[in-house]
Structure formats: C-alpha cells, structure tokens
Amino acid sequence: MAPLLTTARPKLKGKTSFVVLNQIYPIGMARYASKQPLFLAKNAKWTVVWGTNLTNDLATASALPDNTSRQGLIDGKRLLMDIQTVNCIVIANDLSGLIENSFASNLWQEKKIEAGFHHYAKASTKPGECSLMITQGIAFMLVPANNTALVAGGKLVGFQAAYTLQKTTFDDSHNAYTSAVADAQEHTDSKIAAYNLIYDNYMQMTRVAKNLFRNDLAILNFFVFNAIKKTIQPQYQDVETVRIEKASDKIVANAIPNTPITNIGTLPVLINDTVTLAAGATTNNTFGDRIKFSNRDALYPCAIRMSRMVHQG
C-alpha cells in the first residue's frame, strides 16, 4: 500500500499574528490611498479600486473563524471530556474494589490487568488509554466465570450497564473534542491562506512605494511592512478560557471591566469569595482588573470565558 502523503500546514507570512496584521495593513493602505495618483503614474494597476479591494479582502479574511475564535468551543468540549475522564476513573475504581471483594488476594493483580487496569496510570491524561481501560473492563465482566464471581462479591444490578454507558459517553465526548480541534485547524488554515494572499499583494505594492519614496523615509516608513510593525504596541483585548482545577483557586490579572464573564462548565464558580456564577451563566465584570475564581468541587475541573488585555508580537 502506498504511503499517505500530506502537505504541511500553511504558515502565516509576516512573522506575526492576525491581530497585528489587522493593525499593519490599514496603516499602509491609508497611505496608499493618499498617494495613489503617484502609483497610477507608474502602472495602470494601481487604482483606487485596487486599494478598496485589498481593504475589503482584509475585512473578509479577518471575519473568518480560526483557532482563537473557536477556542471557547474547543475548551468547552475539552472540559466535558475531562469530566467524563474523571467519571471513567471513578467507575474503574468501583470495579477495582469489586474485584478485591470477589477474588482471592493472590488473583487481584491478574484480574485487574485482565480488567484493563494496566491502562489506569495514563488514563487521566491520555484519552486512548482511558477508552481502552473501560473497554477491557466491559470485556472482563462479560466472561461468565468473572461475572459469577463479581455477583457473589456484591456486584449490583445495572453496574455492568453503567460501565458500558460510561464507555459510550466518554468516547462521544472525546470525538466531539477532537472534531472541534480539527474543525478549528481547517478554518485557521483557510484564514492563513487568505491573509497570505493579502500579504503578497501588499508587498508588491510596497516594492513600488520603495522606488517612489526612496528619498523620503518619513513617507516610506508608513508603507514598509516591518517599519509599521515596529511602531505598533501589540497589546490587545482577547477572550480567553480560564480553567480552574478541582478544589483550587485561580487569580486572573488584566481583566477588562464591563465585559462578560461566562461559566462554560457544569459546576458553579465562586468569584472573589462572594459571588457564585452558576454553570452556563454570564455576568458582567464589575470586579475590576484582578479577579479570583474558585472551584470548590473535589472531583471535577471547571472553566470560564472572559476578556483580558494580552501581549502578542
């Protein structure tokens, strides 16, 4: 069978971010608009319409989804998968205890390996290991001799069905997460391609500008990509996911007042030890630019989405 050939994911030209590109191009295009007749005198291509079209292309590209805009969805799917991972570990521990109540102690290690517990150590961090652990536990209970021993050891009616349901629920949550990641990557690649086309067109224009204004650095610096880039302060507002692990606190700095804070998890989140934000609820940030979030649950992580000021080159 011939090997499957894949192309590398595209890289964004300009060695910067979408956010910074969205600041660079308008500056350069505004200067192009003010000097457009000089460009037109060099070549019929350099019309007002050319500048308008490139500006419109930038607006279209900027509106395309990417990893950042889809991050809230991805983080929500990841949180649900992590919750199901905890549930898998909890029910696996129940099976471990049941094995110890059902078999002689010299058989515990053998039976637990047969039931998938050699995957237990990695199950909390590797979804494939978690799925294998639960799958083998189901197969273990389907062996008649094992089932007979487990029933004698106290296995409740419905336990095996619950184990099977947990396997399905976990796999569904894992598939939803990986699909969200793949979807975001696909959209990001399309967005990168759109921005790279803008970059190529813009750089073609700046080559003309370098000839036109070779003796006027003050004007030229508002065309040259890297010159504009150096003048930009790349601090900007971003919507981020803040994950709060089980039974822990998280302090967030540079929060933006009067922007939404949304609980994207399935547990309540305590804000500044005073306000409880219910699962799925949204509140306005009246807490300032430094906020403490607390998760009082002893088993599960939770997460919120909020706006912060961040730096990116």
C-alpha positions as CSV (number, residue, x, y, z in Angstrom):
1,M,0.0,0.0,0.0
2,A,1.4,3.4,-1.0
3,P,2.1,5.8,1.9
4,L,-0.4,8.6,2.5
5,L,1.1,11.9,1.5
6,T,0.0,15.0,3.3
7,T,1.1,18.6,2.9
8,A,2.4,20.7,5.8
9,R,0.0,23.2,7.4
10,P,0.4,26.7,6.0
11,K,2.4,29.3,7.9
12,L,1.3,32.9,8.3
13,K,3.5,35.3,6.4
14,G,4.9,38.4,8.1
15,K,6.1,36.5,11.3
16,T,3.3,38.0,13.4
17,S,-0.3,37.4,14.4
18,F,-3.7,38.1,12.8
19,V,-4.2,40.8,15.4
20,V,-1.0,42.7,14.4
21,L,-1.7,42.2,10.7
22,N,-5.1,43.8,11.2
23,Q,-3.2,46.9,12.5
24,I,-0.4,47.0,9.9
25,Y,-2.5,46.8,6.7
26,P,-4.9,49.7,7.4
27,I,-1.9,52.0,8.1
28,G,-0.2,51.1,4.8
29,M,-3.4,51.2,2.8
30,A,-4.4,54.6,4.2
31,R,-1.0,55.9,3.0
32,Y,-1.5,54.2,-0.4
33,A,-4.9,56.0,-0.7
34,S,-3.3,59.3,-0.1
35,K,-0.5,58.7,-2.7
36,Q,-2.5,56.6,-5.2
37,P,-2.1,59.0,-8.2
38,L,1.7,58.6,-7.9
39,F,1.3,54.9,-8.1
40,L,-1.1,55.1,-11.0
41,A,1.5,57.1,-12.9
42,K,3.8,54.1,-12.7
43,N,1.3,51.4,-13.7
44,A,-2.4,51.2,-14.6
45,K,-2.9,48.5,-12.0
46,W,-2.6,50.9,-9.1
47,T,-6.1,52.3,-9.0
48,V,-8.4,53.4,-6.2
49,V,-10.3,50.2,-6.8
50,W,-7.2,48.1,-6.2
51,G,-6.8,49.7,-2.7
52,T,-10.5,49.3,-2.0
53,N,-10.5,45.6,-3.0
54,L,-7.4,44.8,-0.8
55,T,-9.1,46.6,2.2
56,N,-12.3,44.6,1.6
57,D,-10.3,41.4,1.3
58,L,-8.7,42.2,4.7
59,A,-12.2,42.7,6.3
60,T,-13.4,39.3,4.8
61,A,-10.3,37.5,6.0
62,S,-10.5,39.0,9.5
63,A,-14.1,37.7,9.8
64,L,-13.1,34.1,9.0
65,P,-13.1,31.8,12.0
66,D,-9.8,30.5,13.4
67,N,-8.3,28.7,16.4
68,T,-8.7,31.7,18.6
69,S,-12.4,32.4,17.7
70,R,-13.2,28.7,18.1
71,Q,-11.2,28.3,21.3
72,G,-14.2,28.7,23.6
73,L,-16.0,25.8,21.8
74,I,-12.8,23.7,22.0
75,D,-12.3,24.5,25.7
76,G,-15.8,23.6,26.5
77,K,-15.5,20.3,24.7
78,R,-12.2,19.6,26.4
79,L,-13.8,20.3,29.8
80,L,-16.7,17.9,29.1
81,M,-14.2,15.2,28.1
82,D,-12.1,15.8,31.3
83,I,-15.3,15.4,33.3
84,Q,-16.0,12.1,31.6
85,T,-12.4,11.0,32.2
86,V,-13.0,11.6,35.9
87,N,-16.2,9.5,35.7
88,C,-14.3,6.7,34.0
89,I,-11.7,6.7,36.8
90,V,-14.4,6.7,39.4
91,I,-16.3,3.8,38.0
92,A,-13.0,1.9,37.3
93,N,-12.1,2.3,41.0
94,D,-15.5,0.8,41.8
95,L,-14.6,-2.2,39.6
96,S,-11.2,-2.5,41.3
97,G,-12.9,-2.6,44.7
98,L,-15.4,-5.2,43.4
99,I,-12.6,-7.4,42.2
100,E,-11.0,-7.3,45.6
101,N,-14.3,-8.4,47.1
102,S,-14.8,-11.2,44.6
103,F,-11.4,-12.9,44.2
104,A,-8.6,-14.2,46.4
105,S,-5.9,-11.7,47.0
106,N,-3.3,-13.6,45.1
107,L,-5.5,-13.1,42.0
108,W,-6.1,-9.4,42.3
109,Q,-3.2,-8.2,40.2
110,E,-4.0,-10.8,37.4
111,K,-7.7,-10.0,37.4
112,K,-7.1,-6.2,37.4
113,I,-4.8,-6.4,34.5
114,E,-7.4,-8.5,32.7
115,A,-9.9,-5.8,33.5
116,G,-7.8,-3.1,31.9
117,F,-6.1,-1.6,34.9
118,H,-2.6,-1.6,33.3
119,H,-4.0,1.5,31.4
120,Y,-5.1,3.2,34.7
121,A,-1.9,5.2,35.3
122,K,-2.2,7.0,32.0
123,A,-6.0,7.1,31.8
124,S,-6.3,10.6,33.3
125,T,-4.0,12.2,30.6
126,K,-4.4,10.0,27.5
127,P,-7.9,9.6,26.1
128,G,-6.9,6.4,24.2
129,E,-5.7,4.8,27.4
130,C,-8.9,5.7,29.2
131,S,-11.1,4.2,26.5
132,L,-9.0,1.0,26.5
133,M,-9.3,0.7,30.3
134,I,-13.1,0.9,30.2
135,T,-13.4,-1.3,27.1
136,Q,-11.3,-4.1,28.7
137,G,-13.3,-3.7,32.0
138,I,-16.5,-4.4,30.0
139,A,-14.9,-7.5,28.3
140,F,-13.8,-8.7,31.7
141,M,-17.3,-8.6,33.1
142,L,-18.7,-10.4,30.1
143,V,-16.6,-13.5,30.9
144,P,-19.2,-15.8,32.7
145,A,-16.8,-17.0,35.4
146,N,-15.8,-13.5,36.2
147,N,-19.4,-12.3,36.2
148,T,-20.3,-15.1,38.6
149,A,-17.5,-14.2,41.0
150,L,-18.4,-10.5,40.8
151,V,-22.0,-11.1,41.5
152,A,-21.0,-13.2,44.5
153,G,-18.7,-10.3,45.6
154,G,-21.6,-7.8,45.6
155,K,-21.9,-6.5,42.0
156,L,-25.1,-4.5,41.8
157,V,-27.7,-4.9,39.1
158,G,-27.0,-2.3,36.5
159,F,-23.3,-1.9,37.2
160,Q,-22.2,-3.5,34.0
161,A,-24.7,-1.4,32.0
162,A,-23.4,1.7,33.7
163,Y,-19.9,0.7,32.8
164,T,-20.9,0.3,29.1
165,L,-22.8,3.6,29.1
166,Q,-19.7,5.4,30.6
167,K,-17.6,4.0,27.7
168,T,-20.0,5.4,25.2
169,T,-20.3,8.7,26.9
170,F,-16.5,9.1,27.2
171,D,-15.9,8.2,23.6
172,D,-18.6,10.6,22.4
173,S,-17.0,13.4,24.4
174,H,-13.6,12.6,23.1
175,N,-14.8,12.5,19.5
176,A,-16.6,15.9,20.0
177,Y,-13.4,17.4,21.3
178,T,-11.1,16.1,18.5
179,S,-13.7,17.1,15.9
180,A,-13.8,20.6,17.3
181,V,-10.0,20.8,17.2
182,A,-9.8,19.5,13.6
183,D,-12.5,21.9,12.5
184,A,-10.7,24.9,14.0
185,Q,-7.5,23.9,12.4
186,E,-9.2,23.6,9.0
187,H,-10.7,27.0,9.4
188,T,-7.4,28.5,10.6
189,D,-5.6,27.1,7.5
190,S,-8.2,28.8,5.3
191,K,-7.8,32.1,7.1
192,I,-4.0,31.9,6.8
193,A,-4.3,31.3,3.1
194,A,-6.5,34.4,2.8
195,Y,-4.0,36.6,4.8
196,N,-1.0,35.3,2.9
197,L,-2.6,36.4,-0.4
198,I,-3.2,39.8,1.1
199,Y,0.4,39.9,2.2
200,D,1.7,39.0,-1.3
201,N,-0.4,41.8,-2.9
202,Y,0.6,44.3,-0.2
203,M,4.3,43.5,-0.6
204,Q,4.0,44.0,-4.3
205,M,2.6,47.5,-3.7
206,T,5.4,48.3,-1.2
207,R,8.1,47.5,-3.7
208,V,6.7,50.2,-5.9
209,A,6.5,52.5,-2.8
210,K,10.2,51.9,-2.1
211,N,11.0,53.2,-5.6
212,L,8.6,56.1,-5.4
213,F,9.7,57.4,-2.0
214,R,13.3,56.1,-1.8
215,N,14.4,59.6,-0.8
216,D,11.6,60.3,1.7
217,L,11.9,58.0,4.7
218,A,9.1,59.7,6.6
219,I,6.6,58.7,3.9
220,L,8.2,55.3,3.1
221,N,8.0,54.1,6.7
222,F,4.2,54.2,6.5
223,F,4.4,51.7,3.7
224,V,7.1,49.3,4.6
225,F,5.7,46.3,6.5
226,N,8.4,45.8,9.1
227,A,8.7,49.5,9.7
228,I,5.0,49.8,10.6
229,K,5.2,46.6,12.6
230,K,7.9,48.1,14.8
231,T,5.7,51.1,15.7
232,I,2.7,49.0,16.9
233,Q,2.1,48.3,20.5
234,P,0.7,44.8,20.3
235,Q,-1.4,44.8,23.4
236,Y,-4.9,43.9,22.6
237,Q,-8.1,42.6,24.0
238,D,-8.7,38.9,23.8
239,V,-11.3,36.5,25.0
240,E,-9.7,33.6,26.9
241,T,-10.7,30.4,28.7
242,V,-9.6,30.3,32.4
243,R,-9.6,26.7,33.7
244,I,-9.9,26.2,37.4
245,E,-8.8,22.7,38.6
246,K,-10.7,20.8,41.2
247,A,-10.6,22.2,44.7
248,S,-8.4,25.2,43.7
249,D,-8.3,28.9,43.1
250,K,-7.2,30.9,40.0
251,I,-6.3,34.6,40.1
252,V,-6.6,36.4,36.7
253,A,-4.9,39.7,36.1
254,N,-5.5,42.3,33.3
255,A,-9.2,41.5,33.2
256,I,-11.3,44.1,31.4
257,P,-14.1,45.7,33.4
258,N,-17.6,45.7,32.0
259,T,-17.1,42.7,29.7
260,P,-18.9,39.4,30.0
261,I,-17.7,36.5,32.2
262,T,-19.3,33.2,31.2
263,N,-19.2,29.9,33.1
264,I,-18.7,27.3,30.3
265,G,-18.5,24.4,32.6
266,T,-21.0,22.2,34.5
267,L,-20.1,23.5,38.0
268,P,-20.7,26.8,39.9
269,V,-17.7,29.1,40.1
270,L,-17.1,31.4,43.1
271,I,-15.9,34.9,42.2
272,N,-13.8,36.8,44.7
273,D,-15.2,34.5,47.5
274,T,-18.5,36.3,47.3
275,V,-20.4,35.9,44.1
276,T,-21.4,32.4,42.7
277,L,-21.7,32.1,38.9
278,A,-23.9,29.2,38.0
279,A,-23.0,26.7,35.2
280,G,-23.8,28.2,31.9
281,A,-24.5,31.7,33.4
282,T,-23.0,35.0,32.3
283,T,-22.3,38.1,34.5
284,N,-20.8,41.5,33.8
285,N,-17.2,42.1,35.1
286,T,-17.8,44.5,37.9
287,F,-14.9,43.0,39.9
288,G,-12.1,45.0,38.4
289,D,-8.9,44.0,36.6
290,R,-7.8,41.3,39.0
291,I,-10.2,38.6,39.9
292,K,-10.1,35.4,42.0
293,F,-12.1,32.4,40.7
294,S,-12.6,29.4,42.9
295,N,-13.7,25.8,42.3
296,R,-15.0,24.1,45.4
297,D,-15.7,20.7,43.8
298,A,-13.3,17.9,44.9
299,L,-13.6,15.9,41.7
300,Y,-14.1,18.0,38.6
301,P,-12.4,21.0,36.9
302,C,-14.4,23.9,35.7
303,A,-13.8,26.9,33.4
304,I,-14.9,30.4,32.5
305,R,-14.5,32.6,29.4
306,M,-13.6,36.3,29.9
307,S,-11.8,39.2,28.3
308,R,-8.3,40.2,29.2
309,M,-5.6,42.5,27.8
310,V,-2.7,40.4,26.4
311,H,0.5,41.0,24.5
312,Q,1.4,39.3,21.2
313,G,4.1,40.2,18.8
